Amino acid sequence: MPMNLMHRRLCSSEKWARTTKDLILPWTLDGVDLGDDVLEIGPGYGANLRVLVEQAPRVTAAEIDETTAALLEQKWGDRARILHADGAAVPVPDESFSSVVCFVMLHHVPTAAHQDRIFAEAYRVLRPGGVFAGCDSQPSFRFRLLHFRDTMNTLEPTGLPDRLTKAGFSDVSVQRHPESGALRFRARRP
């Protein structure tokens, strides 16, 4: 799921890391108990990972791109377990994690069916009572420009609760950010 050069530069920048730390993760995880063992699906260049390793005793990251996974291993391998894996097929046993998170990455998944497999996998690897939480952007002119020749398959906010429920989750909520229009979701494995 390649990204264009402009997009790669943004996502690997310190500015993006600060935005993640100061705005995206606080809003997305407000009131979420991550527990003791977190899986991040699609960490990209690690902006979220650098925050998560401060918030949970154990963090695992599943990154689909082999080169990026190797970079994450070099930078964060002493503080997190890095897996080169598709978020739809994480090589761990059932019920391994207290929480599963993903931040601003689902729109890079090329099809709704693949996104649904990621939701099902998040459910599989969560312990009963565990939370699946995340956020993603919504289309805008600037967002479309940033994704020129990129995969851009945004989530439909009104349909997301049903998709998460079909994956097995309960207590599903989807909210829109009042300023950016981004969405955040939370769901629990019963």
PLY file of the C-alpha trace (Angstrom):
ply
format ascii 1.0
element vertex 190
property float x
property float y
property float z
element edge 189
property int vertex1
property int vertex2
end_header
0.00 0.00 0.00
2.49 2.58 -1.22
2.37 6.26 -0.44
3.58 9.09 -2.66
6.72 11.03 -1.72
4.86 14.00 -0.23
2.78 11.68 1.92
5.84 9.71 3.10
7.62 12.93 4.03
4.66 14.17 6.03
4.12 10.90 7.90
7.80 10.58 8.79
8.17 14.19 9.94
8.57 15.55 13.45
5.60 17.84 12.76
3.39 14.76 12.22
4.82 13.12 15.34
3.90 16.21 17.39
0.42 16.33 15.85
-0.03 12.68 16.74
1.20 13.13 20.30
-0.61 16.40 21.02
-3.88 16.03 19.10
-4.65 12.70 17.44
-3.88 10.18 20.20
-5.33 12.26 23.07
-8.64 12.67 21.22
-8.76 9.10 19.97
-7.86 7.49 23.29
-9.72 9.85 25.62
-11.30 7.58 28.25
-9.85 4.38 26.72
-8.10 1.94 29.07
-5.38 0.33 26.97
-4.56 -2.27 29.61
-1.23 -4.02 29.84
-0.67 -5.39 26.32
-1.45 -3.27 23.25
-1.37 -4.13 19.55
-1.04 -1.27 17.08
-2.06 -2.19 13.54
-0.32 -0.17 10.84
2.18 1.96 12.79
3.79 3.38 9.66
6.85 5.39 10.62
6.16 5.08 14.36
4.71 8.45 15.38
1.99 6.71 17.42
4.31 3.98 18.64
6.57 6.50 20.37
3.57 7.61 22.46
2.15 4.13 23.08
5.40 2.76 24.55
5.01 5.40 27.29
1.39 4.43 27.99
1.45 0.63 28.19
3.83 -1.94 29.67
3.87 -4.06 26.48
3.33 -2.86 22.93
3.33 -4.88 19.72
3.15 -3.26 16.28
2.08 -5.07 13.10
3.42 -3.29 9.99
2.66 -4.62 6.50
5.58 -2.93 4.73
8.78 -4.93 5.21
11.19 -1.98 4.92
9.15 0.12 7.35
8.89 -2.80 9.79
12.70 -3.12 9.70
13.08 0.61 10.43
10.65 0.33 13.34
12.59 -2.66 14.67
15.82 -0.64 14.59
14.28 2.34 16.34
11.76 0.75 18.75
12.70 -2.94 18.94
14.07 -2.55 22.46
10.72 -1.13 23.69
8.14 -2.85 21.46
7.72 -6.09 19.57
7.64 -5.32 15.86
5.95 -7.78 13.49
6.16 -7.65 9.72
2.53 -8.63 9.17
-0.73 -7.63 7.56
-3.18 -6.35 10.17
-5.66 -8.87 8.76
-3.36 -11.80 9.65
-1.33 -11.08 12.78
0.81 -14.10 13.76
-0.24 -14.30 17.41
-2.58 -16.57 19.36
-6.25 -15.73 19.95
-7.00 -13.36 22.84
-3.42 -12.05 23.10
-4.04 -8.34 23.76
-5.90 -6.11 26.19
-6.41 -3.54 23.41
-5.95 -3.11 19.68
-5.50 0.34 18.15
-5.01 1.86 14.73
-4.56 5.52 13.89
-5.13 7.23 10.53
-4.26 4.12 8.53
-7.45 2.34 7.54
-7.92 4.61 4.51
-4.70 3.04 3.13
-6.34 -0.39 3.06
-7.43 -0.85 -0.57
-10.85 -2.49 -0.10
-13.68 -2.55 2.40
-13.37 -6.36 2.48
-9.73 -6.08 3.57
-10.70 -3.49 6.20
-13.35 -5.93 7.45
-10.70 -8.66 7.73
-8.65 -6.26 9.88
-11.70 -5.70 12.10
-12.20 -9.47 12.41
-8.52 -9.95 13.23
-8.67 -7.22 15.89
-11.59 -9.11 17.43
-9.71 -12.44 17.28
-6.59 -11.17 19.03
-8.44 -9.20 21.73
-9.09 -10.69 25.14
-12.73 -10.71 26.28
-13.53 -7.23 27.55
-10.72 -5.73 25.45
-11.17 -2.55 23.45
-10.56 -1.83 19.78
-10.03 1.90 19.26
-8.87 4.04 16.42
-9.36 7.03 14.19
-9.17 7.93 10.55
-9.43 10.94 8.29
-12.38 11.87 6.15
-12.21 13.20 2.58
-11.44 16.85 1.92
-9.72 18.70 -0.89
-6.38 18.81 0.97
-6.69 15.15 1.97
-7.32 14.17 -1.67
-4.24 16.14 -2.79
-2.07 14.41 -0.21
-3.30 11.05 -1.53
-2.57 11.71 -5.21
-1.56 8.28 -6.58
-2.02 6.78 -3.11
-4.58 4.34 -1.86
-7.45 6.33 -0.36
-10.38 4.22 0.82
-11.99 6.23 3.61
-14.44 4.80 6.12
-18.10 5.73 5.89
-19.00 6.89 9.43
-22.64 5.80 9.24
-21.77 2.27 8.09
-18.84 1.66 10.43
-20.89 0.62 13.51
-22.58 -2.15 11.53
-19.25 -3.36 10.13
-17.70 -3.54 13.61
-20.78 -5.30 14.99
-20.57 -7.87 12.18
-16.96 -8.52 13.23
-18.32 -9.49 16.66
-17.84 -6.28 18.64
-20.31 -4.75 21.07
-20.56 -1.28 22.64
-19.61 0.27 19.30
-19.39 4.04 19.06
-18.30 6.28 16.20
-17.84 10.02 16.64
-16.74 12.86 14.40
-14.20 15.46 15.51
-16.01 18.82 15.73
-13.26 20.73 13.89
-11.42 18.34 11.56
-14.32 16.01 10.74
-12.08 12.99 11.43
-13.75 9.99 12.99
-12.86 7.93 16.00
-14.30 4.60 16.93
-14.38 2.34 19.94
-15.69 -1.17 20.25
-15.41 -3.91 22.85
-15.01 -7.65 22.59
-17.72 -9.11 24.86
0 1
1 2
2 3
3 4
4 5
5 6
6 7
7 8
8 9
9 10
10 11
11 12
12 13
13 14
14 15
15 16
16 17
17 18
18 19
19 20
20 21
21 22
22 23
23 24
24 25
25 26
26 27
27 28
28 29
29 30
30 31
31 32
32 33
33 34
34 35
35 36
36 37
37 38
38 39
39 40
40 41
41 42
42 43
43 44
44 45
45 46
46 47
47 48
48 49
49 50
50 51
51 52
52 53
53 54
54 55
55 56
56 57
57 58
58 59
59 60
60 61
61 62
62 63
63 64
64 65
65 66
66 67
67 68
68 69
69 70
70 71
71 72
72 73
73 74
74 75
75 76
76 77
77 78
78 79
79 80
80 81
81 82
82 83
83 84
84 85
85 86
86 87
87 88
88 89
89 90
90 91
91 92
92 93
93 94
94 95
95 96
96 97
97 98
98 99
99 100
100 101
101 102
102 103
103 104
104 105
105 106
106 107
107 108
108 109
109 110
110 111
111 112
112 113
113 114
114 115
115 116
116 117
117 118
118 119
119 120
120 121
121 122
122 123
123 124
124 125
125 126
126 127
127 128
128 129
129 130
130 131
131 132
132 133
133 134
134 135
135 136
136 137
137 138
138 139
139 140
140 141
141 142
142 143
143 144
144 145
145 146
146 147
147 148
148 149
149 150
150 151
151 152
152 153
153 154
154 155
155 156
156 157
157 158
158 159
159 160
160 161
161 162
162 163
163 164
164 165
165 166
166 167
167 168
168 169
169 170
170 171
171 172
172 173
173 174
174 175
175 176
176 177
177 178
178 179
179 180
180 181
181 182
182 183
183 184
184 185
185 186
186 187
187 188
188 189
